[in-house]
Amino acid sequence: MLRAALIVVLGFIAFGSMLTSPFRFMDDRLSIVENPLIKSTANLPELFREGYFHDRSYYRPLINLSFMAEYHLFGLKSFFYNLDNLILHILNAFLVVLLVSRLTNNLQIGFWTGFLFVMHPVQWEAVCNVPGRAILLSAFFELSSFVLFLEFNRRRQWMLLPLVLGAFFLSLLCKESAGVLPLVIMAYLALDQGKSWGQKLQSLWPFAAAIMAYMGLRQYFGITHLHQSSQPMLVILGFMTFLRSVITDLRLFILPVDLHYDRSLPFMMSLRQPEALATAIFWIIALGFIMAYIRRIPLFVIFLMAWFILELLPVSQLVASIGVGAGHISTAEHFLYLASIPVFTGLVMAARWCYEKNFLNPVLWKLAVGGFLAFLLLISIEQSIYASNEYTMISRSLSYEPYNARLQAEMAMLSVSRHDILDAEKHFRAATLAEPLNPKFHAGLGTTLCQQGRWIEGMEQFVAFEPIEKDKASVERQEKITIRHIQAQLAGGKNFNARGWLAIGIYYAKIGQNKQAIAAFLNTVQLNPVQPDAWFNLGSLYEADHNWPAAQDAYQKLLTLHDITDFQRDFATQHLAYVEIHHR
């Protein structure tokens, strides 16, 4: 009872500071605040037909169901959503105690593993962010299924199999990565040398049945999209980038001094770059060391290594591409939530072995372990405090990853909410530099520029790319407001440079006002005769108006320029031939 109370108290000490954290701009708004599905129980059937992010990739209906229950019980009071996360984490710690105690037949090892699990700072991202519910709830059902399976495997009571099956199926409905559990159990069954693989595999049919039912459900609702490159070399480079991240992950378990939200790594572009070579050398040496001493390594330790590898398999870039913006893979710390269990088990066993071997004076050893645990607890408290303030949390992340476009956009939105438009502009500019093809970032930058009265600069951003469908209406409204201000400036005698007239022309062309568009593009080439986009658009508009001589002239001038794209060159060449036929 004392040990159970200690785990509860530790959980609240480590992460209790985050309970007052409000909902955040990033995933919280999409998942909860602005999620219409959870606002009415009439949408209950829709929860099981809709993708988690309203897409065709992620299927996590039980997470939306938990948010729906909280919304109807507590409204949008974030305290209760945070509290539920913390309670789930503590319950998972108890399941870890049960699981590891049965795997090792040692309650003491189980308790200390659960002790580390509940308070280690590497868990902060899963616990302290409400959308981490997917990890926490999936882990609850996955660990329950594993514990129930061990009970079945020990007592051979077939009545337990429906419970094993049910818990595993529910874990899949929370997060896709739960699908690795049968592989983990297979690795565990390999420890039993007294049974044939035929006998062992007989016990796994409930997992096969659950996976088939789960895949059938996703297929029925059309949630089948998988983000994966069709180019083998990109898959290899993604996997190499992942292997680099695992080196950092292993260090975080011992020295978690740079924890931050939305951790990512730049995608390796070649196997010859120094970081790729260093990563390959590290893992070749590590694998060589393991193979050299494989006969001395206990089978249970090999199982722990296999368990760690399997828990990270879904984010290894081999199954699917887990990206976070252009050119980066996600290496988020919440990926380590379940993968931490075999690591903590190994650390506890190693500490126990060192203590028994008297490598250090017992008193000094206890002081060293106690100091290490106190250090971890202080880091957890610090991370929980960071998580309670979104601005502080994102600022910390940006100090490590200024190239992270998602974080820059998040900080920009926070600055908008604080009415600090200049700061918002700075962060939106950083986001567009990091990810220049993202229309959402350009739209955000355009809005902040317009809020400063810099209308023509704002219009340049709005017309840079076609907005994504869900932002289209709001961008079009802002464009209409912007063009009215630009027209007022023109009426007052103001003029613009070539880039400004180009933006005006693109806007008019987009809304079908060809006459105004042509006039704007002519102003552009008058100020900058080598502007390829203006000549390209002039040729297209003249051709649409059947003004063959003008179209011919525009295409010919475009083809004399050096800075045209391959698309513009091919388009102009093909259409010039067509125009010349009509011109004759």
C-alpha positions in Angstrom: 0.0 0.0 0.0 2.9 2.3 0.8 4.5 1.7 -2.6 1.2 2.3 -4.4 0.8 5.6 -2.5 4.4 6.6 -3.4 3.8 6.1 -7.1 0.6 8.2 -6.9 2.4 11.0 -5.0 5.4 10.9 -7.3 3.2 11.2 -10.4 1.6 14.4 -9.0 4.9 15.8 -7.8 6.5 15.2 -11.2 3.8 16.5 -13.5 1.2 18.2 -11.3 2.3 21.7 -12.4 0.7 21.1 -15.8 -2.8 20.7 -14.4 -3.4 24.5 -14.8 -2.2 24.5 -18.4 -4.8 26.0 -20.8 -5.6 24.5 -24.2 -2.9 25.2 -26.8 -3.0 26.6 -30.3 -1.6 23.6 -32.0 -3.2 20.2 -31.6 -5.6 21.1 -28.7 -7.7 23.4 -30.9 -8.0 20.9 -33.7 -8.7 17.9 -31.4 -10.9 19.6 -28.8 -11.7 23.3 -28.9 -12.6 23.5 -32.6 -13.6 19.9 -33.0 -17.4 19.8 -33.9 -17.5 16.0 -33.5 -17.2 16.0 -29.7 -19.7 18.8 -29.1 -22.9 16.7 -29.6 -23.6 13.0 -28.6 -25.5 12.9 -31.9 -22.1 12.7 -33.6 -21.2 9.5 -31.8 -21.6 7.3 -34.9 -19.5 9.8 -36.8 -16.6 9.4 -34.4 -16.2 5.9 -35.6 -16.4 6.9 -39.3 -14.1 9.9 -39.2 -10.3 10.1 -39.2 -8.7 11.5 -36.1 -7.4 14.6 -37.9 -10.4 14.6 -40.2 -8.2 12.8 -42.8 -7.7 9.4 -44.2 -4.6 8.4 -42.3 -5.2 8.2 -38.5 -8.1 6.2 -36.9 -8.4 6.9 -33.2 -12.1 7.0 -32.4 -11.7 6.2 -28.7 -9.6 9.3 -28.2 -12.4 11.5 -29.7 -14.9 9.5 -27.5 -12.9 10.4 -24.4 -12.8 14.1 -25.4 -16.6 13.9 -26.0 -17.2 12.5 -22.5 -15.0 15.2 -21.0 -16.7 18.0 -23.0 -20.1 17.0 -21.8 -18.9 16.6 -18.2 -16.6 19.6 -17.9 -17.1 21.8 -21.0 -13.9 23.4 -22.1 -12.2 23.5 -18.7 -8.7 22.3 -19.5 -7.9 21.3 -15.9 -10.0 18.2 -16.1 -8.5 17.1 -19.4 -5.0 17.5 -17.9 -6.1 15.7 -14.8 -7.4 12.7 -16.8 -4.1 12.5 -18.6 -2.2 12.4 -15.3 -4.5 9.8 -13.8 -4.1 7.6 -16.9 -0.3 8.0 -16.6 -0.4 6.8 -13.0 -2.7 3.9 -13.8 -0.2 2.9 -16.5 2.6 3.0 -13.9 0.7 0.5 -11.8 0.3 -1.7 -14.9 4.0 -1.4 -15.5 4.6 -2.7 -12.0 2.3 -5.6 -12.6 3.8 -6.4 -16.0 7.5 -6.2 -15.1 6.9 -8.1 -11.8 5.4 -11.0 -13.8 8.0 -10.8 -16.6 10.9 -10.9 -14.0 9.1 -12.9 -11.2 10.4 -10.1 -9.0 8.1 -7.5 -7.4 11.0 -5.3 -6.4 12.2 -4.9 -10.0 8.6 -4.3 -11.0 8.1 -1.6 -8.4 11.3 0.3 -9.2 10.6 0.1 -13.0 7.1 1.6 -12.3 8.8 4.2 -10.0 11.1 5.3 -12.9 8.2 5.2 -15.4 5.9 7.4 -13.4 8.4 10.2 -12.7 11.0 10.1 -15.5 11.1 13.4 -17.4 11.1 11.6 -20.8 7.4 11.0 -20.3 6.6 14.8 -20.0 5.4 15.3 -23.6 2.8 12.4 -23.5 1.5 13.4 -20.1 1.6 17.2 -20.3 -0.1 17.7 -23.6 -3.8 16.8 -23.8 -3.5 15.2 -27.3 -1.0 12.8 -25.7 -4.2 11.0 -24.6 -3.8 8.8 -27.7 -0.5 7.5 -26.3 -1.7 7.2 -22.7 -5.0 5.5 -23.4 -3.5 3.2 -26.0 -0.8 2.3 -23.5 -3.4 1.6 -20.9 -5.1 -1.0 -23.1 -1.9 -2.4 -24.5 -0.3 -3.0 -21.1 -3.6 -4.5 -19.8 -3.7 -6.9 -22.8 0.0 -7.9 -22.1 -0.7 -8.5 -18.4 -3.8 -10.5 -19.2 -1.9 -12.5 -21.7 0.8 -13.4 -19.2 -1.9 -14.5 -16.8 -3.4 -16.7 -19.5 0.0 -18.1 -20.5 0.6 -19.0 -16.9 -2.7 -20.5 -16.0 -4.0 -21.5 -19.4 -7.5 -20.3 -18.7 -9.0 -19.8 -22.1 -11.7 -17.6 -20.6 -9.0 -14.9 -20.4 -8.5 -14.8 -24.1 -11.6 -12.6 -24.9 -10.3 -10.1 -22.4 -6.8 -10.2 -24.0 -8.5 -9.7 -27.4 -10.8 -6.9 -26.2 -8.0 -4.9 -24.6 -5.7 -5.2 -27.6 -8.5 -4.2 -30.0 -9.3 -1.1 -27.8 -5.6 -0.2 -27.9 -5.7 -0.2 -31.7 -8.7 2.1 -31.6 -6.6 4.6 -29.7 -3.3 4.5 -31.6 -2.1 2.6 -34.6 1.3 1.8 -33.1 -0.4 -0.6 -30.6 -0.1 -3.2 -33.4 3.4 -4.1 -32.4 2.2 -5.8 -29.2 1.9 -9.3 -30.8 5.5 -9.0 -32.0 6.6 -8.1 -28.5 4.7 -11.1 -27.1 6.3 -13.3 -29.7 9.7 -12.1 -28.6 8.8 -12.9 -25.0 7.5 -16.4 -25.9 10.9 -17.0 -27.6 12.3 -17.1 -24.0 10.4 -20.3 -23.3 12.6 -23.1 -24.6 10.2 -25.8 -23.4 7.5 -25.3 -26.0 7.5 -25.6 -29.8 6.8 -22.6 -31.9 3.6 -24.3 -33.0 2.4 -24.3 -29.4 3.5 -20.7 -28.9 1.7 -19.4 -32.0 -1.5 -21.1 -31.0 -1.8 -18.5 -28.2 -1.5 -15.6 -30.6 -4.6 -16.1 -32.7 -6.6 -13.5 -30.7 -4.2 -10.8 -31.8 -4.4 -11.9 -35.4 -8.2 -11.8 -35.1 -8.1 -8.3 -33.6 -5.8 -6.9 -36.2 -7.9 -8.4 -39.0 -11.1 -6.8 -37.5 -9.3 -3.5 -37.1 -8.0 -3.4 -40.6 -11.4 -4.4 -41.9 -13.0 -1.5 -40.0 -10.5 1.0 -41.4 -11.0 -0.4 -44.9 -14.8 -0.1 -44.5 -14.6 3.6 -43.5 -11.9 4.3 -46.1 -9.2 5.4 -43.6 -6.4 3.6 -45.4 -4.0 6.3 -46.5 -0.4 5.6 -45.6 2.4 8.2 -45.9 5.3 6.4 -47.4 7.8 7.2 -50.1 7.9 4.9 -53.1 11.6 5.6 -53.6 13.8 3.0 -51.7 16.7 5.4 -51.2 14.4 7.9 -49.5 13.2 5.1 -47.2 16.8 4.2 -46.4 17.8 7.8 -45.7 14.7 8.2 -43.5 15.6 5.1 -41.6 19.2 6.4 -41.2 17.8 9.7 -39.8 15.7 7.7 -37.4 18.8 5.7 -36.2 20.5 9.0 -35.5 17.5 10.0 -33.4 17.7 6.7 -31.4 21.2 7.6 -30.2 19.7 10.8 -28.7 16.8 8.8 -27.3 19.2 6.5 -25.4 21.1 9.5 -24.0 17.8 11.1 -22.8 17.1 8.2 -20.5 20.3 9.0 -18.6 20.8 12.7 -19.2 17.5 14.4 -20.2 18.9 17.9 -20.2 17.5 19.2 -23.5 13.9 18.0 -23.5 11.6 20.0 -25.7 8.3 19.9 -27.5 8.0 18.6 -31.1 11.6 17.4 -31.4 12.6 16.8 -35.0 15.7 16.0 -37.1 16.7 17.3 -40.6 16.2 14.5 -43.2 19.6 13.0 -44.2 20.0 13.7 -47.9 23.0 11.4 -48.6 24.6 8.3 -47.0 27.9 10.1 -47.6 27.3 13.1 -45.4 29.3 13.1 -42.1 26.3 12.6 -39.8 25.1 9.5 -41.8 28.6 8.0 -41.7 29.0 8.7 -38.0 25.5 7.1 -37.3 26.4 4.0 -39.4 29.8 3.6 -37.5 28.1 3.9 -34.1 25.5 1.2 -34.9 28.0 -1.1 -36.5 30.2 -0.9 -33.4 27.2 -1.4 -31.1 25.9 -4.4 -33.1 29.4 -5.8 -33.3 29.8 -5.6 -29.5 26.4 -7.3 -29.0 27.3 -10.1 -31.4 30.7 -10.6 -29.8 29.2 -11.1 -26.4 25.8 -12.6 -27.4 26.4 -15.9 -25.6 27.1 -14.0 -22.3 24.0 -11.8 -22.6 21.0 -13.3 -20.7 18.0 -14.1 -22.9 15.8 -11.8 -20.9 18.1 -8.8 -21.7 17.9 -9.7 -25.4 14.1 -9.7 -25.1 14.3 -6.2 -23.5 16.4 -5.0 -26.4 13.9 -6.5 -28.9 11.0 -5.0 -27.0 12.6 -1.5 -27.2 13.3 -1.9 -31.0 9.7 -3.1 -31.7 8.1 -0.3 -29.8 10.0 2.2 -32.0 9.3 0.3 -35.2 6.2 2.3 -36.1 8.2 5.6 -36.1 11.3 4.1 -37.8 10.3 5.6 -41.2 10.1 2.0 -42.5 6.4 1.5 -41.9 5.3 5.1 -42.7 6.9 8.5 -43.2 6.5 10.4 -39.9 7.3 14.0 -40.9 7.1 17.3 -39.2 7.3 19.9 -41.9 9.4 19.9 -45.1 12.7 18.1 -44.9 12.4 16.9 -41.3 11.3 13.7 -39.5 9.5 13.7 -36.2 11.6 12.4 -33.3 9.1 13.5 -30.6 9.8 12.4 -27.1 6.3 11.0 -26.7 7.5 8.1 -29.0 9.4 6.8 -26.0 6.5 6.4 -23.7 6.1 2.6 -24.0 9.7 2.1 -25.3 10.9 3.4 -22.0 9.6 0.3 -20.1 12.3 -2.2 -21.3 14.9 0.5 -20.8 13.8 1.2 -17.3 13.6 -2.5 -16.6 17.2 -2.9 -17.8 18.4 0.0 -15.7 16.8 -1.3 -12.6 18.3 -4.8 -13.2 21.7 -3.3 -13.9 21.6 -1.2 -10.7 20.5 -4.2 -8.7 23.4 -6.3 -10.1 26.0 -3.6 -9.4 24.7 -3.3 -5.8 24.9 -7.0 -5.3 28.4 -7.2 -6.7 29.6 -4.5 -4.3 31.3 -2.4 -7.0 30.8 0.6 -4.7 30.3 1.1 -1.0 26.6 0.3 -0.4 26.0 3.6 1.3 27.7 5.6 -1.5 25.8 3.5 -4.1 22.4 4.3 -2.5 23.4 8.0 -2.3 24.4 8.0 -6.0 21.1 6.3 -7.0 19.1 8.6 -4.8 20.9 11.7 -6.3 20.2 10.4 -9.8 16.5 9.9 -9.0 16.3 13.4 -7.4 17.9 14.8 -10.5 15.3 13.1 -12.8 12.4 14.3 -10.6 13.6 17.9 -10.7 13.9 17.8 -14.5 10.3 16.4 -14.6 9.0 19.2 -12.4 10.8 21.7 -14.6 9.3 20.2 -17.8 5.9 20.3 -16.2 6.3 23.9 -15.4 7.4 24.7 -19.0 4.3 22.8 -20.2 1.9 24.8 -18.1 2.8 27.9 -20.2 2.6 27.5 -24.0 4.7 30.5 -24.7 7.5 29.3 -22.5 7.3 25.8 -23.9 7.5 26.9 -27.5 10.2 29.4 -26.8 12.3 26.6 -25.2 11.7 24.4 -28.3 12.7 27.2 -30.7 15.9 27.7 -28.8 16.8 24.2 -29.9 15.1 24.1 -33.2 14.7 27.5 -34.8 14.2 25.8 -38.2 11.0 24.0 -37.0 8.3 25.7 -39.2 5.4 24.3 -37.1 6.9 25.8 -33.9 7.5 29.1 -35.6 3.9 29.2 -36.8 2.7 28.2 -33.4 4.7 31.1 -31.8 3.3 33.5 -34.4 -0.3 32.5 -33.4 0.6 33.0 -29.8 1.9 36.5 -30.6 -1.3 37.3 -32.5 -3.3 36.3 -29.4 -1.1 38.7 -27.4 -1.6 41.5 -30.0 2.1 41.5 -30.7 1.8 41.8 -34.5 5.5 42.6 -35.2 6.6 39.4 -33.3 3.9 37.4 -35.2 5.3 38.7 -38.5 8.8 37.7 -37.4 7.8 34.1 -36.7 5.6 33.7 -39.7 8.5 34.9 -41.9 10.7 32.3 -40.2 8.0 29.6 -40.9 7.8 30.6 -44.6 11.7 30.5 -44.8 11.8 27.0 -43.2 8.9 25.7 -45.3 8.4 28.0 -48.3 5.8 25.9 -50.1 3.3 25.9 -47.2 0.3 28.2 -48.2 -0.9 28.4 -44.6 2.3 30.1 -43.4 2.1 32.6 -46.3 -1.5 33.4 -45.5 -0.6 34.0 -41.8 2.2 36.3 -42.8 0.0 38.1 -45.3 -2.6 38.7 -42.5 0.0 40.2 -40.1 1.3 42.5 -42.8 -2.2 43.7 -43.6 -2.8 44.3 -39.9 0.1 46.8 -40.1 -1.4 48.5 -43.1 1.2 47.0 -45.5 -1.4 45.9 -48.0 0.6 45.3 -51.1 3.1 43.1 -49.1 0.2 41.2 -47.7 -1.3 40.6 -51.1 2.1 39.3 -52.3 1.8 36.6 -49.6 -1.9 35.8 -50.3 -1.3 35.1 -54.0 2.0 33.2 -53.5 0.1 29.9 -53.3 -3.4 28.6 -53.5 -4.7 28.3 -50.0 -5.7 24.9 -48.6 -9.4 24.1 -48.8 -10.3 24.8 -45.1 -8.5 28.2 -45.2 -9.8 29.2 -48.6 -12.8 31.2 -47.6 -11.0 33.2 -44.9 -8.1 34.0 -47.3 -10.5 35.1 -50.0 -12.2 37.5 -47.5 -8.9 39.0 -46.5 -7.9 39.3 -50.2 -11.1 41.4 -50.9 -10.4 43.6 -47.9 -6.8 44.0 -49.1 -7.6 44.9 -52.7 -10.0 47.6 -51.6 -7.2 49.2 -49.5 -4.8 48.9 -52.5 -7.4 50.5 -54.8 -7.8 53.4 -52.3 -4.0 53.8 -52.2 -3.9 54.0 -56.0 -6.7 56.5 -56.1 -4.7 58.6 -53.6 -1.8 58.7 -56.1 0.4 55.9 -54.6 2.3 53.6 -56.9 4.0 50.3 -56.4 7.1 48.5 -57.6 7.2 45.6 -60.0 6.6 43.0 -57.3 3.5 44.9 -56.1 2.0 45.2 -59.5 2.7 41.5 -60.1 0.7 40.6 -56.9 -2.1 42.8 -58.0 -2.1 41.2 -61.5 -2.1 37.6 -60.0 -5.1 38.5 -57.8 -7.1 40.0 -60.7 -6.3 37.0 -62.9 -7.4 34.6 -60.2 -10.8 36.2 -59.9 -11.3 36.4 -63.6 -10.9 40.2 -64.1 -8.5 39.8 -67.1 -8.5 43.5 -68.2 -7.3 44.7 -64.8 -4.8 41.8 -64.6 -3.3 42.6 -68.0 -2.9 46.3 -67.0 -1.2 45.3 -63.7 1.2 42.9 -65.5 2.1 45.6 -68.1 3.0 47.9 -65.2 5.2 45.1 -63.9 7.2 44.6 -67.1 7.5 48.3 -67.6 9.2 48.5 -64.3 11.0 45.2 -64.6 11.3 43.9 -68.2 12.8 40.6 -67.2 10.0 39.5 -64.8 9.2 36.0 -66.2 6.0 35.5 -64.2 4.5 38.7 -65.6 5.3 37.7 -69.2 4.0 34.2 -68.6 0.7 35.5 -67.3 0.4 38.1 -70.1 0.9 35.4 -72.7 -1.8 33.2 -71.0 -4.3 36.1 -70.7 -3.8 37.4 -74.2 -4.2 33.9 -75.5 -7.4 33.4 -73.5 -8.7 36.7 -75.1 -7.6 35.5 -78.6 -5.3 38.5 -78.9 -2.8 36.4 -80.9 -0.2 39.0 -81.8 0.1 40.2 -78.1 0.2 36.5 -76.9 2.9 35.7 -79.4 5.0 38.7 -78.4 4.7 37.8 -74.7 5.7 34.2 -75.1 8.6 35.1 -77.3 9.9 37.6 -74.7 9.4 35.0 -72.0 11.6 32.5 -73.9 14.4 35.0 -74.1 14.7 35.3 -70.3 17.2 33.3 -68.3 15.3 32.8 -65.0 12.2 31.0 -66.3 11.2 27.6 -64.9 11.1 24.4 -67.0 7.4 24.5 -66.8 7.2 28.1 -68.1 9.6 27.2 -70.9 7.7 24.1 -72.0 4.3 25.9 -71.7 5.5 28.9 -73.7 7.1 26.8 -76.4 3.9 24.6 -76.9 1.5 27.6 -76.7 3.6 29.8 -79.0 3.3 27.2 -81.8 -0.5 27.2 -81.2 -0.7 31.0 -81.2 1.5 31.4 -84.3 -1.0 29.1 -86.3 -3.9 31.3 -85.3 -1.9 34.5 -85.9 -1.3 33.5 -89.5 
